[in-house]
Amino acid sequence: MDSSKSKQISELIYNKIKEKEVELKASYNASKNKIGYFYIDDLLPVDLAKECFDVFPDTSQMRCLKSIREYKYVSAQMDKHHELLEQVLYAFQHSKVVNLIGEICNIKSLYADESLYAGGLSQMAHNNFLNPHLDNSHDAERERWRVLNLLYYVSPDWISENGGHLELWPNGPKKEPVVVESKFNRLAIMATHDTSWHSVNQVKVDRSRCCISNYYFSDEPLKETDQFHVTKFRGRPEDTFTNIVLDLDANLRMLVRKVFKNGIRKNPHFYKKKK
């Protein structure tokens, strides 16, 4: 990867966020008692954002996750894809960007994740979805708390009617969600903790919603009540059967993690870099 190009992109990201710092901090503070979040549009120059979409991998080059929980395509093995995507992804991990976002969210110890544990690229095609869920509370080694989710959307002309939008459930997954549209060249940042339920509604068109994602971790949880938990899914409010199945699924996986701290198998979703 050309680290100098990644640093140049990080400067663009930093300058755009810095320009909007006051209003972004206000947005986060206004929502942080439930699920802190903010978003910023026109993050990168339009030509650069469009190029990210143009070089995004086909779904055949990504891992398909299809179950009652979710239906989407993901990849963290960045050296298999166009170099620009890796440059942009790691631009969000430069210390200036991480520290600025930490200041906006008032998080003192904040770390990017070079291994891309559960991060990287995601693509949601026609009929794909992600049910309401809580993210796993920790990193792969259970040493740091997962505290922020960064989602950068690069699909041009993505409109409300397309679906595939981020949903936040500040009053729990039985109430109404707040919809954050997956607009082109938008960066959305949300807090992750033990009540930060979120989802992606179903894609309704024969196109793909493409996203470059990062997680940030911290030495401390965002809430004093936070405890270790595995990723926990629910169905939508009207889907009683799915809720029953996914509750059993989450309880079983949590029981396994109590017995085996690092799980029975290692999560394959991380960047296996060549030495």
C-alpha positions as CSV (number, residue, x, y, z in Angstrom):
1,M,0.0,0.0,0.0
2,D,1.2,3.5,-0.8
3,S,1.2,5.0,2.7
4,S,1.9,8.5,1.4
5,K,-1.4,8.4,-0.6
6,S,-3.2,7.2,2.5
7,K,-1.7,10.1,4.5
8,Q,-2.9,12.6,1.9
9,I,-6.4,11.2,2.0
10,S,-6.3,11.3,5.9
11,E,-5.5,15.0,5.6
12,L,-8.6,15.5,3.5
13,I,-10.7,13.6,6.0
14,Y,-9.2,15.5,8.9
15,N,-9.7,18.9,7.3
16,K,-13.4,18.2,6.5
17,I,-14.2,16.9,10.0
18,K,-12.3,19.8,11.6
19,E,-14.3,22.3,9.5
20,K,-17.5,20.8,11.0
21,E,-16.2,20.0,14.4
22,V,-18.5,22.2,16.5
23,E,-21.7,21.0,14.9
24,L,-20.6,17.4,14.9
25,K,-19.8,17.6,18.6
26,A,-23.2,19.1,19.2
27,S,-24.9,16.3,17.3
28,Y,-23.0,13.6,19.2
29,N,-23.7,15.3,22.6
30,A,-27.4,15.6,21.8
31,S,-27.7,11.9,21.1
32,K,-25.1,10.3,23.4
33,N,-27.4,9.5,26.3
34,K,-28.9,6.8,24.1
35,I,-26.9,6.2,21.0
36,G,-24.4,8.9,20.2
37,Y,-24.0,9.5,16.5
38,F,-23.2,12.1,13.8
39,Y,-22.7,12.1,10.1
40,I,-20.8,14.4,7.7
41,D,-21.6,14.7,4.0
42,D,-19.2,15.4,1.0
43,L,-16.3,13.9,3.0
44,L,-13.9,13.5,0.1
45,P,-13.6,15.1,-3.3
46,V,-16.3,13.7,-5.5
47,D,-14.0,12.2,-8.1
48,L,-12.1,10.3,-5.4
49,A,-15.3,9.0,-3.8
50,K,-16.6,7.9,-7.2
51,E,-13.3,6.1,-7.9
52,C,-13.8,4.1,-4.6
53,F,-17.1,2.9,-6.0
54,D,-15.7,2.1,-9.4
55,V,-13.0,-0.1,-8.0
56,F,-15.2,-1.8,-5.3
57,P,-14.9,-5.6,-5.7
58,D,-17.7,-7.7,-7.2
59,T,-19.7,-9.8,-4.7
60,S,-17.9,-12.9,-6.1
61,Q,-14.7,-11.6,-4.6
62,M,-16.3,-11.1,-1.1
63,R,-17.5,-13.4,1.6
64,C,-21.3,-13.9,1.7
65,L,-23.0,-13.9,5.1
66,K,-26.5,-15.3,4.7
67,S,-28.6,-16.4,7.6
68,I,-31.7,-15.4,9.6
69,R,-29.5,-12.6,11.2
70,E,-28.2,-11.0,8.0
71,Y,-27.6,-11.1,4.3
72,K,-24.6,-9.2,3.0
73,Y,-21.1,-9.4,1.5
74,V,-17.9,-8.6,3.4
75,S,-14.1,-8.6,3.0
76,A,-11.2,-7.6,5.2
77,Q,-8.5,-9.1,3.0
78,M,-7.6,-5.7,1.5
79,D,-4.6,-6.9,-0.6
80,K,-7.0,-8.8,-2.8
81,H,-8.7,-5.6,-3.9
82,H,-7.8,-2.3,-5.5
83,E,-5.1,-0.4,-3.6
84,L,-7.2,2.7,-3.3
85,L,-9.7,1.0,-1.1
86,E,-7.0,0.1,1.4
87,Q,-5.6,3.6,1.2
88,V,-8.9,5.2,2.1
89,L,-9.7,2.6,4.8
90,Y,-6.4,3.2,6.6
91,A,-6.7,7.0,6.1
92,F,-9.4,6.8,8.9
93,Q,-6.7,5.2,11.1
94,H,-4.2,8.0,11.0
95,S,-3.6,9.4,14.5
96,K,-4.8,12.9,13.6
97,V,-8.2,11.6,12.4
98,V,-8.5,9.2,15.4
99,N,-7.6,11.9,17.9
100,L,-10.0,14.5,16.4
101,I,-12.9,12.0,16.5
102,G,-11.9,11.2,20.0
103,E,-12.2,14.9,20.9
104,I,-15.6,15.2,19.3
105,C,-16.9,12.2,21.2
106,N,-14.9,13.0,24.4
107,I,-13.2,9.6,24.4
108,K,-9.7,9.9,25.9
109,S,-8.2,6.5,24.9
110,L,-9.1,5.7,21.3
111,Y,-7.4,3.2,19.0
112,A,-7.9,2.3,15.4
113,D,-7.8,-1.4,14.5
114,E,-5.1,-2.3,12.0
115,S,-6.3,-5.9,11.9
116,L,-9.7,-4.8,10.7
117,Y,-11.5,-7.2,13.1
118,A,-15.1,-7.1,11.7
119,G,-14.2,-4.0,9.6
120,G,-13.1,-3.5,6.0
121,L,-15.5,-3.6,3.1
122,S,-19.2,-4.4,3.0
123,Q,-21.6,-4.6,0.1
124,M,-25.4,-5.0,0.3
125,A,-27.1,-6.0,-2.9
126,H,-30.8,-6.5,-3.8
127,N,-32.8,-8.0,-0.9
128,N,-29.7,-7.9,1.4
129,F,-30.4,-6.8,5.0
130,L,-28.9,-6.6,8.5
131,N,-31.3,-7.3,11.4
132,P,-31.2,-5.2,14.6
133,H,-28.2,-6.2,16.7
134,L,-25.6,-5.2,19.2
135,D,-22.0,-5.4,18.1
136,N,-19.6,-7.6,20.0
137,S,-18.3,-5.6,22.9
138,H,-14.6,-6.2,22.5
139,D,-11.7,-6.8,20.1
140,A,-10.6,-10.2,19.1
141,E,-8.5,-10.7,22.2
142,R,-11.0,-9.2,24.6
143,E,-8.4,-6.6,25.7
144,R,-10.2,-3.4,24.5
145,W,-13.8,-2.2,24.3
146,R,-15.4,-1.5,20.9
147,V,-16.7,2.0,21.2
148,L,-17.2,3.6,17.7
149,N,-18.3,2.3,14.3
150,L,-17.3,4.4,11.3
151,L,-19.2,3.8,8.0
152,Y,-18.2,5.6,4.8
153,Y,-20.7,5.2,2.0
154,V,-19.5,5.3,-1.7
155,S,-22.5,4.3,-3.9
156,P,-23.4,7.3,-6.2
157,D,-27.0,8.6,-6.4
158,W,-28.1,6.4,-3.5
159,I,-31.6,7.6,-2.5
160,S,-34.0,6.9,0.3
161,E,-36.2,4.6,-1.8
162,N,-33.3,2.2,-2.4
163,G,-33.2,1.0,1.2
164,G,-29.9,-0.2,2.6
165,H,-29.9,2.6,5.2
166,L,-28.4,2.5,8.7
167,E,-31.1,2.3,11.4
168,L,-30.4,3.3,15.0
169,W,-32.8,2.1,17.7
170,P,-32.3,4.5,20.6
171,N,-35.3,3.3,22.5
172,G,-34.6,-0.4,21.9
173,P,-35.5,-2.7,19.0
174,K,-39.2,-2.8,19.8
175,K,-39.7,0.9,19.1
176,E,-39.2,3.1,16.0
177,P,-35.7,3.5,14.6
178,V,-33.9,6.7,13.5
179,V,-32.8,6.3,9.9
180,V,-29.4,7.6,8.7
181,E,-29.4,7.4,5.0
182,S,-26.5,5.7,3.2
183,K,-25.9,8.7,1.0
184,F,-23.0,8.9,-1.4
185,N,-19.8,10.3,0.1
186,R,-21.3,10.4,3.7
187,L,-19.4,9.3,6.8
188,A,-21.6,8.1,9.6
189,I,-20.1,7.5,13.1
190,M,-22.1,5.8,15.9
191,A,-21.3,4.7,19.4
192,T,-21.3,1.0,20.3
193,H,-22.2,-0.2,23.8
194,D,-24.7,-2.5,25.5
195,T,-27.8,-0.7,24.2
196,S,-26.7,0.6,20.8
197,W,-29.1,-1.4,18.7
198,H,-28.7,-0.8,15.0
199,S,-29.5,-2.4,11.7
200,V,-29.6,-1.9,7.9
201,N,-33.0,-2.1,6.2
202,Q,-33.5,-4.2,3.1
203,V,-32.1,-3.1,-0.2
204,K,-35.0,-2.7,-2.6
205,V,-33.2,-2.1,-5.9
206,D,-31.0,-4.1,-8.2
207,R,-27.9,-2.1,-7.1
208,S,-25.3,-2.4,-4.4
209,R,-24.8,-0.2,-1.4
210,C,-21.0,-0.1,-0.8
211,C,-19.4,0.8,2.4
212,I,-15.8,1.2,3.8
213,S,-15.9,0.6,7.6
214,N,-13.7,0.9,10.6
215,Y,-14.1,0.2,14.3
216,Y,-12.3,2.2,17.0
217,F,-11.6,0.6,20.4
218,S,-10.8,2.0,23.9
219,D,-9.4,1.0,27.2
220,E,-12.7,1.7,28.9
221,P,-16.3,1.1,27.9
222,L,-18.6,4.1,27.0
223,K,-21.0,3.3,29.7
224,E,-20.4,2.1,33.3
225,T,-23.1,-0.6,32.8
226,D,-21.3,-2.2,29.9
227,Q,-20.4,-5.8,30.2
228,F,-18.8,-8.3,27.9
229,H,-21.3,-9.6,25.3
230,V,-21.2,-11.4,21.9
231,T,-22.9,-9.9,18.9
232,K,-26.6,-10.2,19.6
233,F,-29.3,-10.1,17.0
234,R,-33.1,-9.6,17.1
235,G,-35.8,-9.6,14.5
236,R,-37.7,-6.5,13.7
237,P,-40.5,-5.5,16.1
238,E,-43.2,-7.3,14.2
239,D,-41.3,-10.6,13.7
240,T,-42.0,-12.6,16.9
241,F,-40.7,-15.9,15.6
242,T,-37.4,-14.5,14.5
243,N,-37.0,-12.8,17.9
244,I,-37.4,-16.2,19.7
245,V,-34.9,-17.9,17.4
246,L,-32.3,-15.1,17.7
247,D,-32.6,-14.9,21.5
248,L,-31.8,-18.6,21.8
249,D,-28.9,-18.1,19.3
250,A,-27.4,-15.3,21.3
251,N,-27.8,-17.0,24.7
252,L,-26.1,-20.2,23.3
253,R,-23.2,-18.2,21.9
254,M,-22.8,-16.3,25.1
255,L,-22.7,-19.5,27.1
256,V,-20.0,-20.8,24.8
257,R,-17.9,-17.7,25.4
258,K,-18.3,-18.0,29.2
259,V,-16.7,-21.5,28.9
260,F,-14.2,-20.7,26.1
261,K,-13.0,-17.1,26.5
262,N,-11.8,-16.8,22.9
263,G,-14.6,-18.9,21.4
264,I,-14.4,-22.3,19.8
265,R,-13.0,-20.9,16.6
266,K,-11.3,-17.6,15.7
267,N,-13.5,-15.2,13.8
268,P,-12.2,-15.3,10.2
269,H,-13.0,-11.7,9.5
270,F,-9.7,-9.9,9.9
271,Y,-6.9,-8.8,7.6
272,K,-4.4,-11.6,7.2
273,K,-1.3,-9.6,6.2
274,K,1.6,-11.2,4.5
275,K,4.8,-11.0,6.5
